[in-house]
């Protein structure tokens, strides 16, 4: 689907179990819609789609970058589908970083939600991101640290609700 969204447009981020990277061939029995969240579009270009669920925090001081490892977006008419792959990297303003949620990956295999092959891929991808951070530092546009949500974006609701 080639739909492009406009800045400030409200779309739906759908968490769908069973999506996985193309490099992983083993599927799991876990599939179907897990949750849906309304989000505002901040930027929509081929190389990046940035969204905001708005934090509601009055204090908007930049604290860190949050790299959420997830499957590629699959666009649909209302928004996009993806699967959060649990592993996250938190990159602080000084360049230090930590890995989050690596310890739950084996639990996801035991639950039947992830295959062992997928968990191996996730860990390898995470290690590749860490090596890249260590050698290059942040490779994204760091001006996003000054971004602030539109004041009209208080509590997004599902479109049409």
Secondary structure, 3 states (H helix, E strand, C coil): CCCCCCCCCEEEEEEEECCCCCCCCCCCCCCEEEEEEEEEEEEEECCEEEEECCCCCCCCCCCEEEEEEECCCEECCCEEEECEEEEEEEEECCCCEEEECHHHHHHHHHCCCCCHHHHHHHHHHHHHHHHHHHHHCCCCCHHHHHCCCCCCCCCCCCCCC
